[in-house]
Amino acid sequence: MRTTIGIVLVLGLCVALFGSAGEQDVLAQGAPTYVGSDECARCHASYYNDFRVSGHPFKLRKAAVAKLWPTPLPKGFTWDEISYVIGGYDWKMRFIDKEGYIITDEKNGTGKTQYNMATNEWVDYHPGEKKPYACGPCHMTAYSSEGNQDGLPGMTGTWAFDGIQCEECHGAGSDHVGGPSSSNITIDTSSASCGKCHIRGDANLIPASGGFIKHHEQYNELLQSPHSGIGCVGCHDPHKKSQFSIKQECTDCHTDYEGEAAYKSLGKKHLKRGIECKDCHMPFAAKSAVKFNTFKGDIRSHLFAISTDKKHELFSEDGLTATGPLTGEWSCLGCHTDIQDKFDLKGKPEKAIQWARKNIKKIHKHPK
C-alpha cells in the first residue's frame, strides 16, 4: 500500500512540476531545469535542515524572507523600500533598494548602511556611491551574467534562486526529482568545487588588505598550505554551519601530536587551559566585517603552517598579498592582547611581535 501511495505521490509531483506526459517528453529532450531546495527536502530532509541554517542560503534573500528573521534596517528605511538583503548569517548585512542598487547612505544622512553582527554596529559601505549589485556568481544559484534580475537596473545578471541552494553544487535537479534512481546529479567532493566561490582572484595568490587576509580566500589559502592534498570535505561537511561542520579532529591525522608528550612546558600550559590546535594554527588572520585587534579579524585562516623563521613576514611589502606560513604574532597576539597593550604603551609594538615569535618555538616537541 505504501509503495502504491509513494508512486502516486511521485507521479503527481512530476505532473505538477513538469506538466502533462507530452510536455515531459519535450523537457526530457532538453537540459535539466532548476527546481529549488524545497524539492530536495522531500527526500533529503536531514541535509536540507542542516543547509537551511548554514551560511549558504543567507548569501542573498528577498526582503519578504529576510524580514521573517530578526533583521535591522538602515536608519530611515522601511521594508517597503528593500528588495533584498545580502548576508545576515554570521558577519554582516547589506541591503538592496527597489531599483536593485546596494544602499550606501542612510535616509537624510551618509554612510552607516552595513550592519556588523558581532558588534551590533552600523558602519560605512561606500558612502555616497551608487553601487550596482554585482556579486554573481557566488551569492546565488544558476547565475547568468545576462540581463537584470527582476528587471531591476541595479541588478547585474539573472539567476534561478537566491542564495547558494543545493543545485548550485549538485546541478539542476529536475531529472533527479522526476526519477532519482536514474538521474545524473552531481556529487563533486573536490576542493575546486568549493573553490568556485571560496576564492578571490588568482588561486595562486592570497589577496590581502588593511593588514588582514581578505575574506572568501579559504581556497587560495588551502592551496598554499600543507593540507592542499586533503580537500575541504575531508574536514568539513559542506551542508552544515561552519562551526558545526568539522568531521574529524586534527589529531585523527596528526597522531604524533596527541597528548601531552608532544608539547613542551609552555605547550602543556596551553593544553590544560583548553587551547586547541585551531587556536594557534587557524587564527583569525582574515577579516570580513570586524577587526577585533591588530592581529585578530573574524575569519579563521586556512594556511595552518606556522613559520619559526624570525625574518619571515606573513604579508608582502605592499600588503596586498599573503606570502605563505603564518607568523608568531598571528598565532599569539590575537589572544595575548595584554602583551600587545604593554608594548604599545611603551611605544614599542615591534617588541610584542618579537615576544610572540620567540615563544611560538616553545610549544611543540619535534615528534619522533
Number of C-alpha atoms within 10 A of each C-alpha: 6 7 8 8 10 11 12 12 12 14 14 13 15 19 15 10 15 19 14 11 11 10 11 16 12 10 16 14 8 9 10 17 16 19 19 19 20 14 18 18 14 10 12 12 13 10 15 21 13 16 20 18 14 20 19 23 23 24 20 25 22 16 20 14 11 20 16 8 9 7 12 16 19 19 15 11 14 10 14 10 14 22 21 24 24 23 22 23 16 15 18 21 23 20 25 23 21 15 16 24 22 28 28 25 22 18 13 7 12 14 20 19 25 24 25 19 16 13 12 10 13 19 15 15 19 17 17 14 12 13 17 17 20 16 15 18 19 19 24 24 25 23 19 16 13 10 14 17 18 13 13 17 16 20 22 21 21 21 21 18 21 21 24 22 26 26 22 22 19 13 19 22 25 24 21 17 20 19 14 13 9 9 14 15 18 13 10 12 14 14 19 16 14 18 19 13 16 18 22 18 10 9 19 11 19 25 24 22 16 10 19 26 28 23 22 18 24 25 27 24 28 23 21 21 16 14 16 16 12 12 17 21 16 15 14 17 16 19 20 20 18 12 8 12 16 16 10 12 11 14 12 10 10 9 11 14 18 13 11 15 14 17 20 16 14 14 21 19 14 15 16 10 9 10 13 13 16 16 15 21 21 20 27 24 27 26 24 17 21 18 18 14 12 15 22 24 24 20 24 20 24 27 25 22 17 20 18 16 13 12 8 14 16 22 22 12 10 8 16 18 19 25 19 21 23 26 24 28 26 24 24 24 22 21 17 14 15 12 17 25 15 14 16 14 9 9 10 13 15 12 16 23 21 13 17 20 23 15 16 20 17 14 17 17 16 10 10 5
